[in-house]
Amino acid sequence: MLIWRHRALFRRFLAREIKSRYLGSISGYFWVLVQPLAQLALYSLVFTTIFKVRFPELEQHSFVEFVAIALWPWVAFHEGVMRATTAITNNAGLIRKIALPYELLVYAAVGGSYIVHGVGFLLVLGVLTMLSAELFLNTLPLVLWLWGLLLLLTLGIALILSALQVFLKDIEHLLAPVFMLLFYASPILYPLSLVPEPFRTLILANPLSYFLDRLRALLMFGEWVPSGADVLALLGSGLLFIVGLRLFRRCAGRFEEFL
């Protein structure tokens, strides 16, 4: 496996990604710890205090728990794709000087996001549990499995977009409105049962819906009922990664011409 063969180089890229992006400044600390918590607090204030939203699906759980379980995977996915999209163009100088497997730069960008926000996710679960939230932490092995599948999906998307960004410089600018739309088209702030029937199929077609729904079922209710969706998620994530990697490697030979 490429990462294993170049594990020392990958560790260096990963450490650089985490330190430069997250731990090198006050703003880095803010982004990792305070920003998601502030966003969660804002949603809680607006939806529970102002609009007084209450979902039957919550049962004994709070809206904060409902959103927190979905928000951190979303942030990891969103930031992983955004960071990885410019991983090649931002390292143009390095690529011109050193012969290296370019995909390591993409892996490091996505991996850094998932490590930091994955740790944040576990810390939030711990805090919620200390605040008397009734979460099923014994399902964490399955929760981490879902995070792994989401990571694989993110890598596939990131490989495709990072390759396209080399040739089409405005890809990164198009992603902002796309992700804003995708955020509200994902069941982060609402359960699928509240989506009108004509639109529910569209929401279910969003791959993130599967992951967020499964994570909530595991952590809030301790439920895992195997279905065909699990097989589709596994095959779909793996296939997208393979397609993304092949496309990336086919394009990699011409990167230096456009950087």
N, C-alpha and C positions, 0 to 999 in steps of 0.2 A: 504494500500500500504506500502511496506517495508520501503521505504525512509521516508514516513510520520511518521511511528511508531518509527523509529530510526533517526528522523530529527536532533536531537541535535548532535548525533555521526557523522552523515553525514556532517553536517556543519563544525564540527571540522576537519574531514578528508579533506574536500574541502578547508578550509582555510589553512590547513597545506600544501596541494598540491600546492596551488597558491603561498604561501609565500616562501616555500622551493625551488620551481622550478623556479619561475619567479621574485620574488621581494627580494630575499635574497642576491643578489650579482650584481655586475656590469654586468656580463655576462648575468644574467637574464633579466635586462633591455635591453641589446643589442638584445637578442633573440626575445623579445616581440615587440620592436619598430623598431630597426634599421635593423635587418636581413631581414625581409620581404620587407622593403622599399628599401634596397640595392639590393635585388634580383630583384625587380620590375624595379629599375633604370637600372640594367645591361641588363635585357631583352629589355627594351626600347632602350638603346644605340645600342645593337647588331642588333635588328630587324628593327628599324626605321631609325637609322643613318648610320649603316654600310651596311645592306642588303636592306634598304629602302623598307621594306615590307609595302604594303597597301592592305587592304581587302575591297572589295565592301560592305561587311556587316557592316563595321564601320560607313558608311554614315558620319554624322557630328561629330562622336566621335573619340577620339584619341586611339592609341594602348595602352597607359597607362591605360585608363579607361577599355578597353576590357580585359586586363590581370588582373588588380586589382580586378575586380568583381569576378573573378574565383580563384585568388591566395589565398586570405584569407580563403575561405571555404576549399580549398585544404590543407592549412597549419593546420587548425583546425582538419580536418579529419586525416591527416597523423600523427600529433603529438599526437592526442587523442588515436589512435590505438597503436602507439609505446609506449607511456607512460603506457597505461593500460595493455599491454602484460606482463610487468614485475611487475605489481602492487601487485600480490600475492607473488611472489618470493622475491621481495624487502622488503616485510613486514613479512618475515618468523618469526622473533623474536616476533613480536606483535601477530601473529596468534597462536604461541605456548603458549603464556601466557594468552590470553584473548579470551573468547568465543564471537564471533561477526559474523554478517552476512557478509561473505567475499566479496560478490558482491559490498558492499558499497565502498570498496577500488577501484574497477574498475570504478564505477560510479563517484567517486571523481576525478580519473585520467582523464577520458574523460571530465567530467564537467569543470574541471579547464582549460583544453585546449580550450573548446568552449567559456567559459566566457571571457578569456583573448583575444582570437583572434576574438571573436564576437564583443567585444568592439573596438578592433583595426579596424575591418571592418567598423563599423559605423563611426569611426573617419576619416578613409580614404575617405569614401563617403562624409563626411562633408568638408574635405579639397579639394577634387575634385570639389565639388559644388562651393566652394569659389573661385576656380581657373577657374570658368566659364564653367565647364562641365555641359552639359545638361542631367541631370539624373532625373528620375521620382521617387522622394522620396515619393510620395503619395502611392507607391506600397509597402512600407516597411512592412505593416502587412503580405502581402503574402510572402515577402522576409523572414521574421522571421519564417513563417510557413514552408518554405522550409528548413531553418536552423534547425528547430525542427525535420523534417523528416530525415535530414542528420545525426543529433545527434542520433536518434533512430537507424539508420543503423549502425553508428559507434559503438554504445553500443553493438549491436548484434555481430558484428565482434570481438570487444574487449573481450567480455565474452568468446567466443570460444577460442580465441588465448591465453588469460590469463590462462585458464584452461589447455590447451595443454602445455603451457610453464612450468608448474609445473612438468609434466612428461617427456617432451622432451625439454631439456635445450637449444637447438640450434634454437628454433623458432625465437627468437629475432634477431639472426644473419641472418636468411634467409629473414627477412622482408626488409632489406636495398635494395638488388637488385630487390625485388618484387615491392617496392614502386618507385624505379627509373624507372622501366618499366611502372608502372601504371601512373606515372606523364606524360610521353610522349604519353601514350595511352589514355590520357584524353584531351579534347579540352580546354586546358588552354592557350596555346600560338598560337592557330590556330582555325579557325571556322570549323565546320563539312563539309562545302561545299568544302573545299580544300582537303579533304581526298579522295583518289581514290575509286571508287565504290566498288571494291572487298574487300577493307579493312573497308569500312564505317560501314558495319554490325557489325564487331568486335568492333569498337569504340562505336557504339550505344549500344552494349551489356554491356558495362561498365556502371554500375549504376551512376557513377559520371557525365557521359555525360548528363544525364537527368537534374540533379541539376544545373550544370553550364550553360547549355543552357537556362533553365527556369529563372535563376537569371539574365542573360544578357538580355533576352527578357523583363523582368519586369523593370529593372533599366535603360536600354539604350533606350527602345522603348515603355515602358508602356503597353506591350502586355501580355495578359494571355488568351489563347484560350484553354478551357478545352478539354482534350482528354483521350483516354484510358490509355496513359502513366501515367497520374496523379493517376489513380486508381491503376495501377500496382506498382507505387512508394510507395503509402500508404500501400497497402497490403504487398508488398515485404519487406519494412522496418519493419513493425509490425511483420511479420512472422519470419524474421531473428532474431529479438530481442527475440521473444518467444522461438525459437529453441536454441539460444545462452544461454538464461537464464536457460532453462531446462537442457542443457548439462552441464553448469557450476555447477548447484546445484547437479547433479548426481555425478560429479567428486569431489565436495567440501568435501565430507566425507572422502576422502583419501588424502587430501592435506598434512596433518601433517605427513603422512608416508614418503612423498617425499621431504619435506622441511628441 
